[in-house]
Amino acid sequence: MIGLDTNILARYYVETTDNDIKTKKQRELSKYIIENSPNLFVSNTVIIEFEWTLRAVCKYDLQTIIIIY
């Protein structure tokens, strides 16, 4: 079982215009892990932190956050 952290979730769900090579590689790896791993674990702490990141940092509205979750 793979435990996901906020960074992996953010790289998967948040669209960025950053085309840095490292960012692209992290995004590709996050996508691969989430879409190809049969068993994933997200702790309650990561769920709360990810919601905060979407709301406070990314400025997503409530409806968008609900769709992501």
HTML snippet that shows the backbone in 3Dmol.js (N, CA, C, O; Angstrom):
<script src="https://3Dmol.org/build/3Dmol-min.js"></script>
<div id="view" style="width:600px;height:400px;position:relative"></div>
<script>
const pdb = `
ATOM      1  N   MET A   1       0.849  -1.168   0.000  1.00  0.00           N
ATOM      2  CA  MET A   1       0.000   0.000   0.000  1.00  0.00           C
ATOM      3  C   MET A   1       0.899   1.236   0.000  1.00  0.00           C
ATOM      4  O   MET A   1       1.880   1.310   0.740  1.00  0.00           O
ATOM      5  N   ILE A   2       0.549   2.186  -0.830  1.00  0.00           N
ATOM      6  CA  ILE A   2       1.306   3.427  -0.943  1.00  0.00           C
ATOM      7  C   ILE A   2       0.541   4.531  -0.230  1.00  0.00           C
ATOM      8  O   ILE A   2      -0.654   4.716  -0.463  1.00  0.00           O
ATOM      9  N   GLY A   3       1.225   5.258   0.631  1.00  0.00           N
ATOM     10  CA  GLY A   3       0.634   6.408   1.305  1.00  0.00           C
ATOM     11  C   GLY A   3       0.918   7.666   0.508  1.00  0.00           C
ATOM     12  O   GLY A   3       2.070   7.966   0.194  1.00  0.00           O
ATOM     13  N   LEU A   4      -0.130   8.396   0.183  1.00  0.00           N
ATOM     14  CA  LEU A   4       0.032   9.631  -0.584  1.00  0.00           C
ATOM     15  C   LEU A   4       0.160  10.814   0.361  1.00  0.00           C
ATOM     16  O   LEU A   4      -0.461  10.848   1.423  1.00  0.00           O
ATOM     17  N   ASP A   5       0.976  11.785  -0.041  1.00  0.00           N
ATOM     18  CA  ASP A   5       1.055  13.010   0.741  1.00  0.00           C
ATOM     19  C   ASP A   5       0.448  14.162  -0.056  1.00  0.00           C
ATOM     20  O   ASP A   5       0.047  13.997  -1.208  1.00  0.00           O
ATOM     21  N   THR A   6       0.390  15.305   0.567  1.00  0.00           N
ATOM     22  CA  THR A   6      -0.238  16.476  -0.051  1.00  0.00           C
ATOM     23  C   THR A   6       0.444  16.852  -1.359  1.00  0.00           C
ATOM     24  O   THR A   6      -0.228  17.244  -2.312  1.00  0.00           O
ATOM     25  N   ASN A   7       1.748  16.741  -1.419  1.00  0.00           N
ATOM     26  CA  ASN A   7       2.471  17.115  -2.637  1.00  0.00           C
ATOM     27  C   ASN A   7       2.057  16.271  -3.834  1.00  0.00           C
ATOM     28  O   ASN A   7       1.882  16.796  -4.934  1.00  0.00           O
ATOM     29  N   ILE A   8       1.900  14.984  -3.631  1.00  0.00           N
ATOM     30  CA  ILE A   8       1.489  14.110  -4.734  1.00  0.00           C
ATOM     31  C   ILE A   8       0.077  14.465  -5.189  1.00  0.00           C
ATOM     32  O   ILE A   8      -0.188  14.539  -6.389  1.00  0.00           O
ATOM     33  N   LEU A   9      -0.827  14.685  -4.243  1.00  0.00           N
ATOM     34  CA  LEU A   9      -2.195  15.064  -4.604  1.00  0.00           C
ATOM     35  C   LEU A   9      -2.220  16.401  -5.338  1.00  0.00           C
ATOM     36  O   LEU A   9      -2.934  16.554  -6.329  1.00  0.00           O
ATOM     37  N   ALA A  10      -1.451  17.359  -4.858  1.00  0.00           N
ATOM     38  CA  ALA A  10      -1.419  18.675  -5.501  1.00  0.00           C
ATOM     39  C   ALA A  10      -0.860  18.577  -6.915  1.00  0.00           C
ATOM     40  O   ALA A  10      -1.397  19.191  -7.837  1.00  0.00           O
ATOM     41  N   ARG A  11       0.203  17.817  -7.092  1.00  0.00           N
ATOM     42  CA  ARG A  11       0.775  17.662  -8.435  1.00  0.00           C
ATOM     43  C   ARG A  11      -0.212  17.000  -9.391  1.00  0.00           C
ATOM     44  O   ARG A  11      -0.205  17.284 -10.589  1.00  0.00           O
ATOM     45  N   TYR A  12      -1.049  16.133  -8.871  1.00  0.00           N
ATOM     46  CA  TYR A  12      -2.022  15.428  -9.709  1.00  0.00           C
ATOM     47  C   TYR A  12      -3.224  16.314 -10.049  1.00  0.00           C
ATOM     48  O   TYR A  12      -3.664  16.341 -11.198  1.00  0.00           O
ATOM     49  N   TYR A  13      -3.753  17.032  -9.066  1.00  0.00           N
ATOM     50  CA  TYR A  13      -5.016  17.743  -9.248  1.00  0.00           C
ATOM     51  C   TYR A  13      -4.892  19.220  -9.624  1.00  0.00           C
ATOM     52  O   TYR A  13      -5.819  19.778 -10.209  1.00  0.00           O
ATOM     53  N   VAL A  14      -3.786  19.853  -9.307  1.00  0.00           N
ATOM     54  CA  VAL A  14      -3.663  21.298  -9.516  1.00  0.00           C
ATOM     55  C   VAL A  14      -2.923  21.568 -10.820  1.00  0.00           C
ATOM     56  O   VAL A  14      -1.791  21.126 -11.016  1.00  0.00           O
ATOM     57  N   GLU A  15      -3.582  22.297 -11.695  1.00  0.00           N
ATOM     58  CA  GLU A  15      -2.965  22.685 -12.960  1.00  0.00           C
ATOM     59  C   GLU A  15      -2.047  23.877 -12.714  1.00  0.00           C
ATOM     60  O   GLU A  15      -2.432  24.842 -12.054  1.00  0.00           O
ATOM     61  N   THR A  16      -0.835  23.803 -13.249  1.00  0.00           N
ATOM     62  CA  THR A  16       0.099  24.914 -13.127  1.00  0.00           C
ATOM     63  C   THR A  16       0.644  25.268 -14.500  1.00  0.00           C
ATOM     64  O   THR A  16       0.595  24.470 -15.437  1.00  0.00           O
ATOM     65  N   THR A  17       1.155  26.462 -14.593  1.00  0.00           N
ATOM     66  CA  THR A  17       1.799  26.886 -15.834  1.00  0.00           C
ATOM     67  C   THR A  17       3.308  26.708 -15.737  1.00  0.00           C
ATOM     68  O   THR A  17       4.041  27.044 -16.667  1.00  0.00           O
ATOM     69  N   ASP A  18       3.763  26.184 -14.617  1.00  0.00           N
ATOM     70  CA  ASP A  18       5.188  25.949 -14.402  1.00  0.00           C
ATOM     71  C   ASP A  18       5.649  24.790 -15.280  1.00  0.00           C
ATOM     72  O   ASP A  18       5.216  23.652 -15.095  1.00  0.00           O
ATOM     73  N   ASN A  19       6.517  25.081 -16.222  1.00  0.00           N
ATOM     74  CA  ASN A  19       7.006  24.048 -17.132  1.00  0.00           C
ATOM     75  C   ASN A  19       8.428  23.614 -16.807  1.00  0.00           C
ATOM     76  O   ASN A  19       9.140  23.085 -17.661  1.00  0.00           O
ATOM     77  N   ASP A  20       8.828  23.842 -15.578  1.00  0.00           N
ATOM     78  CA  ASP A  20      10.134  23.406 -15.110  1.00  0.00           C
ATOM     79  C   ASP A  20      10.262  21.894 -15.284  1.00  0.00           C
ATOM     80  O   ASP A  20       9.286  21.168 -15.093  1.00  0.00           O
ATOM     81  N   ILE A  21      11.426  21.419 -15.637  1.00  0.00           N
ATOM     82  CA  ILE A  21      11.638  19.986 -15.883  1.00  0.00           C
ATOM     83  C   ILE A  21      11.325  19.159 -14.644  1.00  0.00           C
ATOM     84  O   ILE A  21      10.699  18.103 -14.745  1.00  0.00           O
ATOM     85  N   LYS A  22      11.753  19.629 -13.477  1.00  0.00           N
ATOM     86  CA  LYS A  22      11.488  18.889 -12.237  1.00  0.00           C
ATOM     87  C   LYS A  22       9.992  18.828 -11.946  1.00  0.00           C
ATOM     88  O   LYS A  22       9.482  17.791 -11.523  1.00  0.00           O
ATOM     89  N   THR A  23       9.297  19.924 -12.169  1.00  0.00           N
ATOM     90  CA  THR A  23       7.852  19.960 -11.938  1.00  0.00           C
ATOM     91  C   THR A  23       7.138  18.994 -12.870  1.00  0.00           C
ATOM     92  O   THR A  23       6.250  18.259 -12.438  1.00  0.00           O
ATOM     93  N   LYS A  24       7.511  18.987 -14.127  1.00  0.00           N
ATOM     94  CA  LYS A  24       6.894  18.066 -15.087  1.00  0.00           C
ATOM     95  C   LYS A  24       7.132  16.615 -14.683  1.00  0.00           C
ATOM     96  O   LYS A  24       6.225  15.787 -14.765  1.00  0.00           O
ATOM     97  N   LYS A  25       8.346  16.308 -14.248  1.00  0.00           N
ATOM     98  CA  LYS A  25       8.674  14.949 -13.830  1.00  0.00           C
ATOM     99  C   LYS A  25       7.851  14.552 -12.605  1.00  0.00           C
ATOM    100  O   LYS A  25       7.340  13.434 -12.539  1.00  0.00           O
ATOM    101  N   GLN A  26       7.719  15.464 -11.632  1.00  0.00           N
ATOM    102  CA  GLN A  26       6.924  15.187 -10.435  1.00  0.00           C
ATOM    103  C   GLN A  26       5.460  14.971 -10.795  1.00  0.00           C
ATOM    104  O   GLN A  26       4.805  14.088 -10.240  1.00  0.00           O
ATOM    105  N   ARG A  27       4.946  15.772 -11.720  1.00  0.00           N
ATOM    106  CA  ARG A  27       3.557  15.634 -12.153  1.00  0.00           C
ATOM    107  C   ARG A  27       3.335  14.286 -12.838  1.00  0.00           C
ATOM    108  O   ARG A  27       2.337  13.614 -12.576  1.00  0.00           O
ATOM    109  N   GLU A  28       4.253  13.893 -13.705  1.00  0.00           N
ATOM    110  CA  GLU A  28       4.150  12.599 -14.393  1.00  0.00           C
ATOM    111  C   GLU A  28       4.207  11.440 -13.403  1.00  0.00           C
ATOM    112  O   GLU A  28       3.440  10.484 -13.519  1.00  0.00           O
ATOM    113  N   LEU A  29       5.106  11.522 -12.438  1.00  0.00           N
ATOM    114  CA  LEU A  29       5.232  10.462 -11.444  1.00  0.00           C
ATOM    115  C   LEU A  29       3.984  10.381 -10.567  1.00  0.00           C
ATOM    116  O   LEU A  29       3.513   9.286 -10.259  1.00  0.00           O
ATOM    117  N   SER A  30       3.450  11.526 -10.166  1.00  0.00           N
ATOM    118  CA  SER A  30       2.219  11.542  -9.368  1.00  0.00           C
ATOM    119  C   SER A  30       1.069  10.909 -10.136  1.00  0.00           C
ATOM    120  O   SER A  30       0.307  10.114  -9.586  1.00  0.00           O
ATOM    121  N   LYS A  31       0.949  11.263 -11.406  1.00  0.00           N
ATOM    122  CA  LYS A  31      -0.108  10.692 -12.241  1.00  0.00           C
ATOM    123  C   LYS A  31       0.052   9.179 -12.353  1.00  0.00           C
ATOM    124  O   LYS A  31      -0.927   8.440 -12.246  1.00  0.00           O
ATOM    125  N   TYR A  32       1.263   8.725 -12.565  1.00  0.00           N
ATOM    126  CA  TYR A  32       1.512   7.292 -12.689  1.00  0.00           C
ATOM    127  C   TYR A  32       1.134   6.560 -11.402  1.00  0.00           C
ATOM    128  O   TYR A  32       0.453   5.535 -11.444  1.00  0.00           O
ATOM    129  N   ILE A  33       1.574   7.083 -10.268  1.00  0.00           N
ATOM    130  CA  ILE A  33       1.286   6.434  -8.983  1.00  0.00           C
ATOM    131  C   ILE A  33      -0.215   6.350  -8.740  1.00  0.00           C
ATOM    132  O   ILE A  33      -0.730   5.282  -8.411  1.00  0.00           O
ATOM    133  N   ILE A  34      -0.920   7.465  -8.898  1.00  0.00           N
ATOM    134  CA  ILE A  34      -2.352   7.499  -8.596  1.00  0.00           C
ATOM    135  C   ILE A  34      -3.152   6.631  -9.563  1.00  0.00           C
ATOM    136  O   ILE A  34      -4.096   5.957  -9.150  1.00  0.00           O
ATOM    137  N   GLU A  35      -2.793   6.640 -10.821  1.00  0.00           N
ATOM    138  CA  GLU A  35      -3.585   5.914 -11.815  1.00  0.00           C
ATOM    139  C   GLU A  35      -3.211   4.438 -11.961  1.00  0.00           C
ATOM    140  O   GLU A  35      -3.965   3.677 -12.567  1.00  0.00           O
ATOM    141  N   ASN A  36      -2.072   4.020 -11.422  1.00  0.00           N
ATOM    142  CA  ASN A  36      -1.626   2.645 -11.630  1.00  0.00           C
ATOM    143  C   ASN A  36      -1.422   1.832 -10.362  1.00  0.00           C
ATOM    144  O   ASN A  36      -1.040   0.664 -10.441  1.00  0.00           O
ATOM    145  N   SER A  37      -1.663   2.408  -9.217  1.00  0.00           N
ATOM    146  CA  SER A  37      -1.482   1.676  -7.962  1.00  0.00           C
ATOM    147  C   SER A  37      -2.833   1.188  -7.458  1.00  0.00           C
ATOM    148  O   SER A  37      -3.760   1.983  -7.304  1.00  0.00           O
ATOM    149  N   PRO A  38      -2.954  -0.112  -7.198  1.00  0.00           N
ATOM    150  CA  PRO A  38      -4.251  -0.650  -6.780  1.00  0.00           C
ATOM    151  C   PRO A  38      -4.661  -0.254  -5.362  1.00  0.00           C
ATOM    152  O   PRO A  38      -5.853  -0.148  -5.071  1.00  0.00           O
ATOM    153  N   ASN A  39      -3.697  -0.037  -4.488  1.00  0.00           N
ATOM    154  CA  ASN A  39      -4.014   0.292  -3.098  1.00  0.00           C
ATOM    155  C   ASN A  39      -3.290   1.562  -2.686  1.00  0.00           C
ATOM    156  O   ASN A  39      -2.062   1.596  -2.616  1.00  0.00           O
ATOM    157  N   LEU A  40      -4.062   2.601  -2.415  1.00  0.00           N
ATOM    158  CA  LEU A  40      -3.499   3.872  -1.983  1.00  0.00           C
ATOM    159  C   LEU A  40      -4.107   4.265  -0.645  1.00  0.00           C
ATOM    160  O   LEU A  40      -5.256   3.934  -0.352  1.00  0.00           O
ATOM    161  N   PHE A  41      -3.331   4.971   0.158  1.00  0.00           N
ATOM    162  CA  PHE A  41      -3.796   5.427   1.464  1.00  0.00           C
ATOM    163  C   PHE A  41      -3.559   6.924   1.577  1.00  0.00           C
ATOM    164  O   PHE A  41      -2.476   7.417   1.262  1.00  0.00           O
ATOM    165  N   VAL A  42      -4.586   7.647   2.033  1.00  0.00           N
ATOM    166  CA  VAL A  42      -4.466   9.073   2.303  1.00  0.00           C
ATOM    167  C   VAL A  42      -4.910   9.284   3.744  1.00  0.00           C
ATOM    168  O   VAL A  42      -6.053   8.995   4.096  1.00  0.00           O
ATOM    169  N   SER A  43      -4.007   9.787   4.572  1.00  0.00           N
ATOM    170  CA  SER A  43      -4.334   9.975   5.986  1.00  0.00           C
ATOM    171  C   SER A  43      -5.276  11.166   6.168  1.00  0.00           C
ATOM    172  O   SER A  43      -5.400  12.014   5.285  1.00  0.00           O
ATOM    173  N   ASN A  44      -5.929  11.215   7.314  1.00  0.00           N
ATOM    174  CA  ASN A  44      -6.823  12.335   7.627  1.00  0.00           C
ATOM    175  C   ASN A  44      -6.069  13.656   7.598  1.00  0.00           C
ATOM    176  O   ASN A  44      -6.597  14.665   7.131  1.00  0.00           O
ATOM    177  N   THR A  45      -4.841  13.654   8.094  1.00  0.00           N
ATOM    178  CA  THR A  45      -4.033  14.871   8.103  1.00  0.00           C
ATOM    179  C   THR A  45      -3.785  15.369   6.688  1.00  0.00           C
ATOM    180  O   THR A  45      -3.863  16.572   6.435  1.00  0.00           O
ATOM    181  N   VAL A  46      -3.492  14.474   5.772  1.00  0.00           N
ATOM    182  CA  VAL A  46      -3.249  14.857   4.377  1.00  0.00           C
ATOM    183  C   VAL A  46      -4.533  15.383   3.742  1.00  0.00           C
ATOM    184  O   VAL A  46      -4.488  16.343   2.973  1.00  0.00           O
ATOM    185  N   ILE A  47      -5.662  14.780   4.046  1.00  0.00           N
ATOM    186  CA  ILE A  47      -6.942  15.260   3.512  1.00  0.00           C
ATOM    187  C   ILE A  47      -7.193  16.701   3.943  1.00  0.00           C
ATOM    188  O   ILE A  47      -7.581  17.538   3.128  1.00  0.00           O
ATOM    189  N   ILE A  48      -6.973  16.987   5.216  1.00  0.00           N
ATOM    190  CA  ILE A  48      -7.180  18.343   5.736  1.00  0.00           C
ATOM    191  C   ILE A  48      -6.179  19.317   5.117  1.00  0.00           C
ATOM    192  O   ILE A  48      -6.554  20.415   4.704  1.00  0.00           O
ATOM    193  N   GLU A  49      -4.924  18.924   5.054  1.00  0.00           N
ATOM    194  CA  GLU A  49      -3.891  19.793   4.495  1.00  0.00           C
ATOM    195  C   GLU A  49      -4.133  20.061   3.009  1.00  0.00           C
ATOM    196  O   GLU A  49      -3.922  21.180   2.541  1.00  0.00           O
ATOM    197  N   PHE A  50      -4.573  19.049   2.271  1.00  0.00           N
ATOM    198  CA  PHE A  50      -4.836  19.218   0.847  1.00  0.00           C
ATOM    199  C   PHE A  50      -6.010  20.165   0.625  1.00  0.00           C
ATOM    200  O   PHE A  50      -5.964  21.007  -0.271  1.00  0.00           O
ATOM    201  N   GLU A  51      -7.056  20.035   1.430  1.00  0.00           N
ATOM    202  CA  GLU A  51      -8.196  20.958   1.322  1.00  0.00           C
ATOM    203  C   GLU A  51      -7.739  22.381   1.578  1.00  0.00           C
ATOM    204  O   GLU A  51      -8.125  23.298   0.853  1.00  0.00           O
ATOM    205  N   TRP A  52      -6.917  22.576   2.607  1.00  0.00           N
ATOM    206  CA  TRP A  52      -6.404  23.911   2.921  1.00  0.00           C
ATOM    207  C   TRP A  52      -5.582  24.448   1.750  1.00  0.00           C
ATOM    208  O   TRP A  52      -5.711  25.620   1.395  1.00  0.00           O
ATOM    209  N   THR A  53      -4.745  23.615   1.151  1.00  0.00           N
ATOM    210  CA  THR A  53      -3.922  24.028   0.015  1.00  0.00           C
ATOM    211  C   THR A  53      -4.791  24.469  -1.156  1.00  0.00           C
ATOM    212  O   THR A  53      -4.531  25.500  -1.777  1.00  0.00           O
ATOM    213  N   LEU A  54      -5.821  23.688  -1.454  1.00  0.00           N
ATOM    214  CA  LEU A  54      -6.719  24.045  -2.559  1.00  0.00           C
ATOM    215  C   LEU A  54      -7.435  25.365  -2.295  1.00  0.00           C
ATOM    216  O   LEU A  54      -7.586  26.189  -3.197  1.00  0.00           O
ATOM    217  N   ARG A  55      -7.873  25.560  -1.055  1.00  0.00           N
ATOM    218  CA  ARG A  55      -8.650  26.750  -0.700  1.00  0.00           C
ATOM    219  C   ARG A  55      -7.762  27.986  -0.531  1.00  0.00           C
ATOM    220  O   ARG A  55      -8.030  29.026  -1.132  1.00  0.00           O
ATOM    221  N   ALA A  56      -6.714  27.876   0.277  1.00  0.00           N
ATOM    222  CA  ALA A  56      -5.930  29.047   0.660  1.00  0.00           C
ATOM    223  C   ALA A  56      -4.814  29.392  -0.326  1.00  0.00           C
ATOM    224  O   ALA A  56      -4.556  30.568  -0.582  1.00  0.00           O
ATOM    225  N   VAL A  57      -4.166  28.399  -0.866  1.00  0.00           N
ATOM    226  CA  VAL A  57      -3.033  28.650  -1.757  1.00  0.00           C
ATOM    227  C   VAL A  57      -3.483  28.752  -3.212  1.00  0.00           C
ATOM    228  O   VAL A  57      -3.104  29.683  -3.922  1.00  0.00           O
ATOM    229  N   CYS A  58      -4.290  27.795  -3.647  1.00  0.00           N
ATOM    230  CA  CYS A  58      -4.728  27.758  -5.047  1.00  0.00           C
ATOM    231  C   CYS A  58      -5.957  28.616  -5.310  1.00  0.00           C
ATOM    232  O   CYS A  58      -6.308  28.877  -6.461  1.00  0.00           O
ATOM    233  N   LYS A  59      -6.613  29.057  -4.230  1.00  0.00           N
ATOM    234  CA  LYS A  59      -7.808  29.918  -4.329  1.00  0.00           C
ATOM    235  C   LYS A  59      -8.969  29.241  -5.060  1.00  0.00           C
ATOM    236  O   LYS A  59      -9.740  29.904  -5.754  1.00  0.00           O
ATOM    237  N   TYR A  60      -9.092  27.920  -4.903  1.00  0.00           N
ATOM    238  CA  TYR A  60     -10.209  27.198  -5.501  1.00  0.00           C
ATOM    239  C   TYR A  60     -11.475  27.486  -4.705  1.00  0.00           C
ATOM    240  O   TYR A  60     -11.430  27.618  -3.482  1.00  0.00           O
ATOM    241  N   ASP A  61     -12.595  27.580  -5.398  1.00  0.00           N
ATOM    242  CA  ASP A  61     -13.863  27.781  -4.700  1.00  0.00           C
ATOM    243  C   ASP A  61     -14.377  26.446  -4.162  1.00  0.00           C
ATOM    244  O   ASP A  61     -13.873  25.380  -4.515  1.00  0.00           O
ATOM    245  N   LEU A  62     -15.385  26.530  -3.306  1.00  0.00           N
ATOM    246  CA  LEU A  62     -15.906  25.338  -2.637  1.00  0.00           C
ATOM    247  C   LEU A  62     -16.390  24.289  -3.634  1.00  0.00           C
ATOM    248  O   LEU A  62     -16.135  23.099  -3.443  1.00  0.00           O
ATOM    249  N   GLN A  63     -17.074  24.701  -4.680  1.00  0.00           N
ATOM    250  CA  GLN A  63     -17.601  23.754  -5.665  1.00  0.00           C
ATOM    251  C   GLN A  63     -16.476  22.966  -6.341  1.00  0.00           C
ATOM    252  O   GLN A  63     -16.606  21.761  -6.552  1.00  0.00           O
ATOM    253  N   THR A  64     -15.399  23.625  -6.673  1.00  0.00           N
ATOM    254  CA  THR A  64     -14.260  22.949  -7.293  1.00  0.00           C
ATOM    255  C   THR A  64     -13.628  21.952  -6.331  1.00  0.00           C
ATOM    256  O   THR A  64     -13.265  20.844  -6.726  1.00  0.00           O
ATOM    257  N   ILE A  65     -13.499  22.341  -5.079  1.00  0.00           N
ATOM    258  CA  ILE A  65     -12.932  21.439  -4.071  1.00  0.00           C
ATOM    259  C   ILE A  65     -13.818  20.213  -3.904  1.00  0.00           C
ATOM    260  O   ILE A  65     -13.314  19.096  -3.791  1.00  0.00           O
ATOM    261  N   ILE A  66     -15.123  20.408  -3.887  1.00  0.00           N
ATOM    262  CA  ILE A  66     -16.056  19.281  -3.765  1.00  0.00           C
ATOM    263  C   ILE A  66     -15.905  18.335  -4.952  1.00  0.00           C
ATOM    264  O   ILE A  66     -15.925  17.117  -4.774  1.00  0.00           O
ATOM    265  N   ILE A  67     -15.757  18.869  -6.145  1.00  0.00           N
ATOM    266  CA  ILE A  67     -15.578  18.035  -7.336  1.00  0.00           C
ATOM    267  C   ILE A  67     -14.293  17.213  -7.228  1.00  0.00           C
ATOM    268  O   ILE A  67     -14.279  16.034  -7.582  1.00  0.00           O
ATOM    269  N   ILE A  68     -13.225  17.826  -6.744  1.00  0.00           N
ATOM    270  CA  ILE A  68     -11.955  17.110  -6.590  1.00  0.00           C
ATOM    271  C   ILE A  68     -12.102  15.975  -5.597  1.00  0.00           C
ATOM    272  O   ILE A  68     -11.601  14.874  -5.823  1.00  0.00           O
ATOM    273  N   TYR A  69     -12.795  16.245  -4.489  1.00  0.00           N
ATOM    274  CA  TYR A  69     -12.958  15.206  -3.474  1.00  0.00           C
ATOM    275  C   TYR A  69     -13.982  14.184  -3.906  1.00  0.00           C
ATOM    276  O   TYR A  69     -14.251  13.232  -3.173  1.00  0.00           O
TER     277      TYR A  69
END
`;
const viewer = $3Dmol.createViewer("view");
viewer.addModel(pdb, "pdb");
viewer.setStyle({}, {cartoon: {color: "spectrum"}});
viewer.zoomTo();
viewer.render();
</script>
